[in-house]
Amino acid sequence: LPEPGTILALIGDSGAGKSLALEALARRRGATIAKPLTCQQLGRPVLDLFDPALPAARVLRLLAAAGLADATLWTRNANTLSQGERHRLELALALAGAVPESTLILDEFDAHLDFTTALALACSLRKLAFRQCLRLVVSTHRPELLPALGPGRVIEISSGQAQPRPELIVAKA
């Protein structure tokens, strides 16, 4: 697992085994995997999906960090969001439940996102991991996002085999 405040990135082609590796990690280490929205959640407004005990300012910061800063989205039902917006909402909900030093797993954090949006989300995740002292484990099939993500470790999954890839770690400025 990564140290608190850092990211471990799993990279590899689609179907290489990243999701299976993340599920095994979650079972062994008690980590939380960001979950898809349920049918019941899809029929509710975005803001109503967050714990009412959370301060509104924190909810809005998490939504913005996940790339959902457009206030017109917040009162819409989740089922009216695009696939990419739903995926980012799932990330915001997972981050809302994370506590310092916990481990959060984000499988294909960049799914359904264009490159620019994925890049911005990668930067936000790096900052959130540091600020909230979280251990983030993320997977992606897009190694070009690694510089923005700034992982402390990179592991490549290929044909079900894991291989450390220290040469893909880019020093942060």
N, C-alpha and C positions, 0 to 999 in steps of 0.2 A: 504494500500500500504506500501511497505517497505520504510525505510528511504533511502535517497540517499547514494549510496555506499554499499548497502546491498541487500540481496536476500530473497525473500519469495518463499518457495517451496511447491507445491501441490503434494501430493503423493496419490496413489491409483491404484487399478487394472485397466487394460484396460477395457473401457466401464463403468467406475464408474461415469463419469460426469466431469472429469477434464477439458476437452476441452470446454464444455458448460460453466463451471464456468469462464474460462479464457476469453471466448468471451463476457460474461456478464460484466466482469471487464473492458475489453477494451472499451465496449460501454459506460459504466457509467463514467469511469475515463479518457477517451481519450487516453488510452495507445496504443502503437503500437505493433501489433502481427507480428512476423517474418512470411513472406509469402513464399509459394512455388514458385519456378521458373516458369515463363511463357513459352509457346512454343517458343516465339520469343527469350527469354533469353537463352533457351537451345541450340539454334543454334549459339551462339556467344562464343568467347574465354572468359575464366574466367576473365582475367584482364580487358577486355572491358566492363564487367558488372558493374564496379565501376565508380562513378562520376569522370570524368577526372579532375575536380578541386581538388580532394583529393590528398594530397602529396603521391607519390609512396611509400615512407617509411611507411606511415600509413597503406596503403592498404596491403603491405607485412606483417606488424605486425599483422593485423587483420586476414589475411589468416593463418599465423603461429599459432596464438592463437586459431583458429578454427580447428587446426590440418591439415592444408593444406600447410605445409611448403615445400613440394616437388615442386621445380621450374618447373619440367616437366609438372605439372598439369596446370600451370598458362596460357599457350598458347593453351591448348586444349579446344575444344568446350565443354560447360557444359553438353551436351547430351552424351558425352563419359565417364563421371564420374560415379562411382558406386552410388547406392542409398545413402550410408553413406556419400560419398564425396559431393554429391549434397546437402544433408541436412546440412552439415557443411558449404558449400558455402552460403546457405540461411542464416545461422547464421551470417557469416562474413558480408554479405550484410546488414543485419538488424543492426548489430553493427556499420557499417560504417555510417549509417544515424542517429544514436542516438547522442543526445546532453546531456551535463551534466544535471543531475537532472530529465531527462526524464524517463519514464517508458517503459520498453521493455518486452514483453511477449514472452517466448520461450516454445511452447507447445511440450512436449516430446523431449527435447533437445538432448536426448541420443538415439533417434530412429535410427535404422539400424546400430548401432555401437556395436562392441564387448566391453566387460567389460573394458579392458585396455584403449582403445581409449575413451570410455565414461568417465572413471575416469580422464584421462588427460584433457578432455574438461571441466569437472566439475571444476577442479583446475583453468583452464584458465578463466572460467566465473567468478569465485570468485574474481580473481585478476583484471579482466577487470571492474567488477562492482565497486570495490574499487577505482582503478586508474582513471576511467572515471566518477566517482561519479554518477553512474546509479542506478536506481531502477530496479532490475531484478525480474521478476516473472516467475518461471519455473515450469514445471510439469514433473513428471517421475513416472514410475511404479516400479522403482528400488531404494528402500530406502537405499540400501547399498552404494549408491553414495553420500548420505547426508554428511558424514564426509569431503569428498573432496570438495563438493559444499559450505559448511559452511553457510547455511542459517540462518538468524536472527530469522525467524519464519517458522514453518512447519504446514501445514494444511492437514489433511487426508480427502479425498473425498471417501465416500463409499455409494453406492446406492443413489446417489444424495444428500447426507447429508455431511456437512462440520464440521469437529471436529478439534480444535487446538491440536497439539501434541508437547507440549514443551519438553517432555522427549526425543524427537528425535534430539534436537538441541545439537550439539557437540561443546564444547568450542574450539576455534581456538588457537593454540599455538602462 
